[in-house]
Amino acid sequence: MNTENLWAKMAKLEQELEQARQEALEKSKHRDVFVSRISHELRTPLNAIMGLTELLQGTGLNPTQANYLSMINQSTSQLLRLVYEILDFSQMPMGPLQQQESMDFTLLEDIVPRLRLLETQAREKGLNFFIHIDPVASGTMHGVPASIAQISLALADNAVKFTDYGEILIQFSMTRNEAGETALCIGVTDTGIGVPKESQEAIFNKFVTGPHSERFGGIGMGLTLAKKLVDKMQGRIWVDSELYLGSSFYVSLPMSKSTAVAPSESELQGPFTVLLVEDEPVNQFMTLQLLSKHGHQVTAVSNGQQALDALAEGKYDLILMDITMPVMDGLVATRIIRSSGVAGVDSNIPIVALTAMVMPTDRQRCLAAGMNAFVTKPVETAKLEEVMRAVLSEKQQRQS
């Protein structure tokens, strides 16, 4: 084979490889769009069901009705967890773990809702279930929230599975790792069966089973995946346990020193005057009722243009903005507000995205448009209250 033929074959191979790479990227893009659409379509009715269930709980039900409602809650929590798992699966590479995209996130908005899905399962077993976030860790961080959520969920799921009596405590804090770097520390402590000393080194190996694996269905892949994710993030995972005396699993993940933002010391408590922008009638009604129940004064409109009209006519403390709407979507409306496009309206009014769109690119688009925070449906009332207080406190701090 002469040199000319060799170079021709190499050029052809390079062309074929590039074509294969482009085809793979295109397939991945189509997959992401499909999963995003499915997630959006499932989350929208789930938001209504979970919100209306919360409203129904405060209407003086008899014991039988309360029991039925509890079963509805359990079923919707299981369905929401399945939606999260589908999303996680879609974001996992088919081959070895790859570096995922970093972004701004908070534990309260992006991690805790995932863990709350396990609370129903824990309560069914008669367990107390607690989540504690140290104030230093309650601000905005920069990292990979999908991986952190998967790690936390794997540890918490393992704790629920292997605990029959007592409690489960999940804690988040900021510490210094052995290299002196700022690190996010995740601790999951249970009062379960524990792990014998001789098994602790190998507990994260998918081929190792615990002493009660047959009874509980085995350790499974959760801890193995958690270990791989922690290693990929250059962190550390370990367990402190004694057989029959419970377990404490710990994770330390490096964070840049500038990632943790201290929370406001004088957070506003409300009630607030809220402009709710939501096109789906049931979700609009449910959100309006929940906010009103907590004392807020709420005006509801159905698209971005109506939001601009409402802002021109009245004064509001903040806006809860859906994204996908007819006439004018939430992103366009936000850009107009931020560019001082509405006469007499404060262009710095806090705007919170309230959406069923959950892909990383969705969050980036919202923040790039000028939104202050991003809350995904189904919405927990407590989380929404916390986010509203936080964005208003941030505005107050900027003005002081």
N, C-alpha and C positions, 0 to 999 in steps of 0.2 A: 504494500500500500504506500503510494507516494504521499509526500507532505500535503499537497494540494487537496487530495481526497480526504485526508485525516482532518484538515481544518474544516472542510465542507461538512463532514459528519458531526464534528463538534459543534459547529454553528447550528446545524439542524437539531441536535439534542438540546442545546440551550433554548432554541425557539420552542421546542416541545415542552420543556420544563416550565418556561414562562407562561405558555398557554395553559398548562395544567394548574399553575399557581393562580392565574386569573380566574379560571373556572371554579377552583376551590373557594376563592374569595367571594365570587358571585353567589355560590351555593350557600356560604355562611351568611351572606347579607340577606338572602331570601329567607333563610331559617330564622334569623333575628326578627325580620319584619313579621313573619308568620306568628312566632311566639309572642311578640309584642301585641299583635292584634288579638290573639286568643286571650292573653292575660287581661287586656283592656276589656274585652267583652265579658269575661267572667267576673272581674272585679266590680264592674258597674252595678249589676244586680246584687252582688254580695254586699256591697256598701249599703244598699237600701235595706236588705234583709237584716243585717247586723244592727244598723241604726234603729230601725223600727222595732226590733226585738228589745233593744235597750229602752226605748220609749214605753214599750208594753210592760216592761218589768215594774214600772212605777205607777201602774193603774189599779193596784189592789186586787191581785189575782187570788183565786182560791187555791188550795194545795194541789189539786189535780192540774189546773191550768199552769201553775208555776212549774210543775214537773214536766209538762209538755214543752213549755218554753225552754227549760233547761236542756231538754233533748235537742231542740232546734239549735240552741247555742252550740252544743257539742258537735252537731253535724256540720254547721257552717264553719266552725273552727277547723274541723278536719278537711273540709273542702278548700278553705283558704290555705292551709298548710300544703295541700296538693298543688295548688297554683304556684306557691313559692318553690316547691320542689321541681316543677316543670321548668320554671324560669332558671333555677340553678343549673338544671341539667343542660339547658340550651346554652348556657354560658361556659360550660366545661368543655375543653378541647377533647377530641377523640383520642389523641395520643397522650404523651407525657404532659404533665401540668405546665402551662405556659404563663408568662407574666400577664396578669390582668391589668386593666387600666385603673390608675389612681384617680381619686376625685375627692372633693370636700364632702364630709358627712358628719352626722352626729349619732351618738349611741341611741338617744331617745327616738329619733326619727327613723333610723335605718336598721338598728339591731334589735332593740327591745320589742317592737311589734312581732318579730319572728319568734322570740322566746315566749311571748304571751300565748302563742298557740299551744304551747305545751302545758300551760297552767291548767286548762280544763282537764287534761289527761291526769295531771298530778292530783287535782282536787277529787277526781273520781276514785282515786286510790286512797283518799283520806289524808293526803300529804299537804303540809304547808309549803307554799311556793313563794319565794321572795326574790326580788331583783333590786340591787342597790347600786347606784352610780355615785361615786365620789364627786363632790362639786368640782374638783380640778379636772375631772374627765367629762364634764357635762357640756363643754363647748364644742366648737367645730374642729374637726381633725381632717387630715389629708392622708388617705390611704386607699385600701381596697375593701369597701364595705361588704361586698358579696362574699369575699373569703372570710372576713371576720365574722359575718353572720353564720356562715357554714360551720366554722370552728366552734362558735358559741353554742349553736344548735346541736351539734354532734355531742358535745360534752353534757349539755343539759338533757338531751334525749337519753343518753347513757345513764344519767343519774336517776331519771324517772323510771327507767326500765328496771334498774337493780335496787330500788328502794321500796320497801313495803310499809314502813312506819317512820313517822318523824317528819323531816323537812328537807327542802332543797333550797340552798342559798346561792344566788349568782351575783358576783360582785365585779365591778369595773373600777379601776383606779389607774393613776399615772405614777410610775416609779422610775428608778434608774436600773438599767440592766448591768450585767457584769462588765460591759465595756464602757460604762458611764454614760450611755445614751438614754435619752428620754424614751420610755416604753409604755405601751398600753398593757396593763395586766388584767387578765381575765381569770377569775377564780370560781370554780363550781364545787360546792361542798354538799355532801349528802349524808344521810344516816343509814345507808344501805348495807349490803352484805360485805362490802370491802374487797380489797385485792390482796392476796398473800404476798409477802415480801419477795418470794422467789419468782413471782410472775410479773412484778412491776416493770422490770426492764423490757419485757417482751409484750406488754399489754397493747402496744400500738401496732403490733404485727398482725396482719389480717389472718394469718394461719394459726394464731394462738387463741385458744378458748379458755374462759374462766372456769372455776370449779362448779358453777351452777349454770353453765351454758345451755344444757338441755332444757332446764326448767324455764329459762328466760328467753330462749330462742337464740342464744349466742351473742357475742359482742357485736358481730357484724362488721360492716365496712366503715362505720361512722368515725371511730377513733383513728383508723388507718388513714382516712381521707384528711382528718384534722391534722394528723402528724405531717402529712405531705404538704398541706397548705402552710403550716407553720414553718416548715423547713424552707419552702419556697420564699417565704417572707423574711427569712433569716432570723427567725425567732426561736423560742425554746418552749417545750412542753414537757411537763413532768407530773407525777402523781405521788401523793403522800397518803398512805392508807394502811389499815390493819384489818385482817379478816374479821368480819362480823362487827366492826367498829366504825364503818363508814369510810368514805374516801373524799379527798380534796384534789381536784385536778386544776393545774395552773398553766397559764400560757402567758408568755412575755413576748410582745411584738414591738420592734423598734419603730419609733415615730420621730420625725424631725422635730427639733426643739421648737419650731415655730407653729407646730400643728395644733397644740392644745390652747384653746382660748378660754380665759377665765370667765365664768358666768357673771351676769350683772348682780351687784350687791343690792340694788333697789329695784327689783323687778315689779312692773306694774301688775295690779291685780284685777282691774276691770270693775264693773262691766264695760264693754266697748260698743261703739257704734260700727256695725259691720255691713259691708256691701258684699253680698253673696252672688257670684256669677256662675250659674249652673243651668245647663239646658235640659237635663233629664228631669222630668217633672217629679218622679218619686224621690229621687235623690235630693232635689231642691227642697221639697216639702220636709223630708226627714232631717236634713241638715239645719234648716230654719227652725224646726221644732226643738232640736237638741240644743242649739245655741240660745234660743229664747228661754228654754228651761233653765239655763245657767245665768239668766239675767241680762243677756246681751240684746241690744236693739238692732234688729236685722232687717235689711231691705234686700229682696231677692229679685234678680233679673236673669234673663235667659241667654244672653250673648254679649259679645264684647261691645257692640255698638250701643246696646241698652245700658251697659256699664258706664260708657263715656257720657251718655245723656244723664244718667243718675248722678254722676260726679259733678256735672255742671249745675245741678239743681240743689244738691245737698252736701253736707259735711260728714265725712266718715273718718274713723280712726284707722281702719285698714280694709283691705280687699282680700276675699277668698276667691281665687280665680281658677275656674276649670280651663282646660286647654282646648280640647276638640269641641267646637261649637259652630252652629250655622251663622251666617251673615258675617260675623267677625270673630276669629278665634282669640284665645286668651293671650297668645304671644304678640299678635298684632296690637291688641288693645294695650298691653303692657308697654310696648315700644312707644306708642302714641303718648301715653301718660308720662313716661320718663323723658320724652323730648319736649315736655311742656306744651303738648298739643291740645290740652283742654284748658280754656281760659278760666282763671280763678281757682284752679285745682293745684294742690301741692304735688309737684312732680316727684317728691320723695316719699309719698304715702306708702307704707309697707304693703307689699303684695305677696300673698302666699299662694303658691300653686297647689290646687286641690284636685288631684287627677288620678285616673286609673292607668296612666302611662308610666311604666316603671323601668324602662331600659336606661342604662347609663347615659346614652345620648339624649334621652328625654330630659333628664335633670340638667344636663349641660345647656340645652336649648333654652330652658326656663331661666336659668341663672344668667345666661348671656343676654336674654331679652330684658333683664333688669329686675327679675323677681328676687325677693329676699329669702325665701325658704321654699321647700318642696315637700309636700305631704302626700303620700299615696293612699288611695282607697283600697280596701275599706278603712275608714278613719276611726281611730279611737278618740273618744271625746276628750279624755285626759291629755292625750298627746297633742291634740289640736289646741286645747287651752294653753298648754305649755308653749307651743310654738307662737301663738298669738302674743302671749306676754313677752316672749323673748324678742320678737321683731320690733315690738313697740318700745321695749326697754333699750334696744340698740339704737333706735331713732332718737330717743330721749338723750342717750349718752352722746350721740353725735352733735346734737344741738346745744348741749351744755358746755 
